[in-house]
Amino acid sequence: MITRIWHGRTRAEDGDRYLEQLVVAGTEEYRQTPGNLSAKIWRKQEDDGCHFWTVTEWEDLPSIKAFAGDDFQRAKYYPDDQGILLEFEEHVRHYECFDVSRTKIHHYLYQLEQTYHGGNWLDESLLGKLNGLTVEQAFATPVPGVHSVAEIVWHCIYWRTVLIHWLQGDNRYRDETRERLNFLPVDALKERGWEALRRELQNTQSTLRTILLQKDDRYLAEEYQPGYTYEQAVAGTIQHDIYHLGQIGLVLKIQRVMGEKETV
């Protein structure tokens, strides 16, 4: 990644006007150029006027050249800069940039924790749905063709386990196990036991948290197989949990309705 920095200066009284110009139009071409990763504006008031820096991040040098041309070291100006900038610096600066931030990692960890423990705007969570369920409720299939809560929980455990293997560099686990482990029959799950299933779900939560805490945002952009990034895998697993969280709610609602009908 490469960071490109341009500097300009206006009179103090023109600072707000030039800031608006940069925000609205002055950085638009940056954002429209393929390969631009971010665009930021820095501003600082000094005795000699108002200083501005545009700080942009790019995938590579060809991306910068697509914006600035082959003479990419030369600053690029626009008609609106005339009459407001106090000077026109000829060159910009470029730096290799090494991103070690963990903003995205913490974002996904937050989503993972909310889906499991609660606190999201839905006010729904896996623990919230599963706490207090009896063994009978967990394994009940009140309507033919509808999975039991236990089957859905196992299905989530399985795909969380697939993600764990991906994060650990094992790309074979899913293909080797999907046909026989994606869904398990109720009888097989009863042999495991409801409390054992809940512990397995908790273990996947702890393992995912431990692994992700050791990573940074650069890792998420890497591919675990051609065309698929770790970020897609993590985000997809969280979305998968949320989808089946709703499914668990529907199954429990069907159980309640069926129970009410039996008591009438």
C-alpha positions as CSV (number, residue, x, y, z in Angstrom):
1,M,0.0,0.0,0.0
2,I,1.2,3.5,-0.8
3,T,0.3,6.8,0.9
4,R,0.3,10.0,-1.2
5,I,0.4,13.3,0.7
6,W,-0.3,16.8,-0.8
7,H,0.1,20.1,1.1
8,G,-1.5,23.5,0.4
9,R,-2.0,26.7,2.3
10,T,-4.7,29.4,2.4
11,R,-5.3,32.6,4.3
12,A,-6.8,31.9,7.7
13,E,-10.2,33.5,6.7
14,D,-10.4,31.2,3.7
15,G,-9.9,28.0,5.7
16,D,-13.5,27.0,6.0
17,R,-14.3,27.7,2.4
18,Y,-11.4,25.7,1.2
19,L,-12.2,22.8,3.5
20,E,-15.7,22.7,2.0
21,Q,-14.3,22.7,-1.5
22,L,-12.0,19.8,-0.7
23,V,-14.7,17.8,1.0
24,V,-17.3,18.3,-1.8
25,A,-15.2,18.3,-5.0
26,G,-11.5,18.6,-4.3
27,T,-11.1,14.9,-3.3
28,E,-13.8,13.5,-5.6
29,E,-11.4,12.3,-8.3
30,Y,-9.4,10.4,-5.6
31,R,-12.4,8.5,-4.5
32,Q,-13.5,7.7,-8.1
33,T,-10.2,6.2,-9.1
34,P,-9.9,2.4,-8.9
35,G,-7.3,1.4,-6.4
36,N,-7.9,4.3,-4.0
37,L,-8.4,2.9,-0.6
38,S,-9.0,6.0,1.5
39,A,-9.0,9.8,1.4
40,K,-8.5,12.0,4.4
41,I,-8.1,15.8,4.9
42,W,-5.9,17.2,7.6
43,R,-6.2,20.9,8.6
44,K,-4.2,23.1,11.0
45,Q,-4.3,26.8,11.7
46,E,-0.9,28.5,11.9
47,D,0.3,32.1,12.1
48,D,1.0,32.1,8.4
49,G,-2.5,30.8,7.4
50,C,-4.5,27.6,7.3
51,H,-2.6,24.5,6.2
52,F,-4.2,21.5,4.4
53,W,-2.9,18.1,3.7
54,T,-4.8,15.5,1.6
55,V,-3.7,12.0,2.6
56,T,-4.7,9.2,0.3
57,E,-4.0,5.5,0.4
58,W,-3.6,3.4,-2.7
59,E,-3.3,-0.2,-3.6
60,D,-0.2,0.3,-5.7
61,L,1.8,2.7,-7.9
62,P,-0.3,2.0,-11.1
63,S,-3.4,3.1,-9.2
64,I,-1.7,6.4,-8.3
65,K,-0.6,6.8,-12.0
66,A,-4.2,6.3,-13.0
67,F,-5.1,9.3,-11.0
68,A,-2.0,11.5,-11.4
69,G,-0.5,10.4,-14.7
70,D,3.0,9.0,-15.4
71,D,4.6,12.1,-13.7
72,F,2.9,11.0,-10.5
73,Q,5.3,12.9,-8.2
74,R,3.9,16.2,-9.5
75,A,1.0,17.8,-7.6
76,K,-2.4,17.9,-9.4
77,Y,-4.4,21.2,-9.2
78,Y,-7.9,22.2,-10.3
79,P,-9.4,25.5,-11.5
80,D,-11.1,26.1,-8.1
81,D,-7.7,26.2,-6.5
82,Q,-6.9,29.4,-8.3
83,G,-7.3,32.5,-6.1
84,I,-7.5,30.7,-2.8
85,L,-4.3,28.7,-2.5
86,L,-1.4,30.9,-1.5
87,E,1.2,28.8,-3.4
88,F,1.2,25.8,-5.6
89,E,3.8,23.3,-4.4
90,E,5.2,21.4,-7.3
91,H,5.5,17.9,-5.8
92,V,3.7,15.6,-3.5
93,R,5.2,12.9,-1.2
94,H,4.8,9.2,-1.4
95,Y,5.4,6.6,1.3
96,E,5.2,2.9,1.6
97,C,2.4,2.2,4.1
98,F,2.1,-0.9,6.4
99,D,-1.3,-1.2,8.0
100,V,-1.2,-2.8,11.4
101,S,-4.6,-1.6,12.6
102,R,-7.2,-4.0,14.0
103,T,-10.3,-1.9,13.5
104,K,-12.0,-4.5,11.3
105,I,-11.0,-7.3,13.6
106,H,-12.6,-5.7,16.6
107,H,-15.6,-4.8,14.5
108,Y,-16.2,-8.5,13.7
109,L,-15.4,-9.6,17.2
110,Y,-18.0,-7.2,18.5
111,Q,-20.6,-8.6,16.0
112,L,-19.6,-12.2,17.0
113,E,-20.0,-11.4,20.7
114,Q,-23.3,-9.6,20.2
115,T,-24.7,-12.5,18.2
116,Y,-23.7,-15.0,20.9
117,H,-24.2,-13.0,24.1
118,G,-26.6,-10.3,23.1
119,G,-26.6,-6.5,23.0
120,N,-27.5,-5.9,19.4
121,W,-30.4,-3.8,18.2
122,L,-32.5,-6.9,17.7
123,D,-32.1,-7.7,21.3
124,E,-31.7,-11.3,20.2
125,S,-28.8,-13.7,20.8
126,L,-27.9,-17.4,20.7
127,L,-27.6,-17.6,24.5
128,G,-30.8,-15.7,24.9
129,K,-32.7,-18.2,22.8
130,L,-31.0,-21.3,24.3
131,N,-30.9,-20.5,28.0
132,G,-33.6,-22.2,29.8
133,L,-34.6,-24.6,27.1
134,T,-35.4,-28.1,28.2
135,V,-34.0,-31.2,26.5
136,E,-37.5,-31.8,25.2
137,Q,-37.7,-28.3,23.6
138,A,-34.3,-28.6,22.2
139,F,-34.9,-31.9,20.3
140,A,-38.6,-31.4,19.5
141,T,-39.7,-31.4,15.8
142,P,-43.3,-30.1,16.1
143,V,-43.8,-29.9,12.3
144,P,-42.5,-32.5,9.8
145,G,-39.6,-31.2,7.7
146,V,-38.7,-28.5,10.2
147,H,-35.3,-28.8,12.0
148,S,-35.2,-29.0,15.7
149,V,-33.4,-26.4,17.7
150,A,-30.6,-28.9,18.4
151,E,-30.2,-29.6,14.7
152,I,-29.9,-25.9,14.0
153,V,-27.4,-25.4,16.8
154,W,-25.3,-28.2,15.5
155,H,-25.4,-26.8,12.0
156,C,-24.1,-23.5,13.4
157,I,-21.4,-25.4,15.4
158,Y,-20.3,-27.1,12.2
159,W,-19.9,-23.9,10.1
160,R,-18.1,-22.2,13.0
161,T,-15.8,-25.2,13.0
162,V,-15.3,-24.8,9.3
163,L,-14.3,-21.2,9.8
164,I,-11.9,-22.2,12.6
165,H,-10.2,-24.6,10.2
166,W,-10.0,-22.0,7.5
167,L,-8.4,-19.5,10.0
168,Q,-5.9,-22.1,11.0
169,G,-4.9,-22.8,7.4
170,D,-6.9,-26.0,6.8
171,N,-8.9,-25.7,3.6
172,R,-9.7,-29.4,3.4
173,Y,-11.9,-29.8,6.4
174,R,-15.1,-28.5,4.8
175,D,-14.9,-30.6,1.7
176,E,-14.0,-33.7,3.7
177,T,-16.8,-33.4,6.2
178,R,-19.6,-31.4,4.8
179,E,-21.7,-34.3,3.4
180,R,-21.7,-36.2,6.7
181,L,-21.5,-33.4,9.3
182,N,-23.4,-30.4,7.9
183,F,-26.6,-31.6,9.6
184,L,-26.8,-34.5,12.0
185,P,-30.0,-36.5,12.7
186,V,-31.8,-35.9,15.9
187,D,-30.9,-39.4,17.3
188,A,-27.2,-38.7,16.8
189,L,-27.5,-35.4,18.5
190,K,-29.4,-37.0,21.4
191,E,-26.4,-39.3,21.9
192,R,-24.2,-36.3,22.3
193,G,-26.6,-34.6,24.7
194,W,-28.1,-31.1,24.8
195,E,-25.6,-29.8,27.3
196,A,-22.7,-31.2,25.3
197,L,-24.0,-29.3,22.2
198,R,-24.2,-26.1,24.2
199,R,-20.6,-26.6,25.4
200,E,-19.4,-27.2,21.8
201,L,-21.1,-23.9,20.7
202,Q,-19.4,-22.1,23.6
203,N,-16.0,-23.7,22.6
204,T,-16.3,-22.4,19.1
205,Q,-17.1,-18.9,20.4
206,S,-14.0,-19.0,22.6
207,T,-11.8,-20.4,19.9
208,L,-12.9,-17.9,17.3
209,R,-12.3,-15.1,19.7
210,T,-8.8,-16.4,20.6
211,I,-7.8,-16.8,16.9
212,L,-9.1,-13.4,15.8
213,L,-7.4,-11.5,18.7
214,Q,-4.1,-12.7,17.2
215,K,-4.8,-11.2,13.8
216,D,-4.8,-7.8,12.2
217,D,-6.8,-6.2,9.4
218,R,-4.2,-7.1,6.8
219,Y,-4.9,-10.8,7.5
220,L,-8.6,-10.3,6.7
221,A,-7.8,-9.2,3.2
222,E,-5.8,-12.4,2.5
223,E,-7.4,-15.2,0.5
224,Y,-7.8,-18.6,2.1
225,Q,-8.6,-19.9,-1.4
226,P,-8.6,-18.1,-4.7
227,G,-11.3,-15.5,-4.8
228,Y,-12.3,-15.8,-1.2
229,T,-10.9,-13.7,1.6
230,Y,-10.8,-14.3,5.4
231,E,-13.0,-11.3,5.8
232,Q,-15.7,-12.8,3.6
233,A,-15.4,-16.1,5.7
234,V,-15.7,-14.3,9.0
235,A,-18.6,-12.0,7.9
236,G,-20.4,-14.9,6.3
237,T,-20.2,-17.0,9.4
238,I,-21.7,-14.2,11.5
239,Q,-24.5,-13.7,9.0
240,H,-25.1,-17.4,9.0
241,D,-25.5,-17.3,12.8
242,I,-27.9,-14.4,12.6
243,Y,-30.0,-16.2,9.9
244,H,-30.3,-19.3,12.0
245,L,-30.9,-17.3,15.2
246,G,-34.1,-16.2,13.5
247,Q,-34.9,-19.8,12.5
248,I,-34.5,-20.9,16.1
249,G,-37.0,-18.2,17.1
250,L,-39.5,-19.5,14.5
251,V,-39.1,-23.1,15.7
252,L,-39.7,-22.1,19.3
253,K,-42.8,-20.1,18.3
254,I,-44.2,-23.1,16.4
255,Q,-43.7,-25.1,19.6
256,R,-45.6,-22.6,21.7
257,V,-48.5,-22.4,19.2
258,M,-48.7,-26.2,19.0
259,G,-48.6,-26.5,22.7
260,E,-51.4,-23.9,23.1
261,K,-53.6,-25.8,20.6
262,E,-53.1,-29.0,22.6
263,T,-54.3,-27.4,25.8
264,V,-57.5,-26.0,24.2
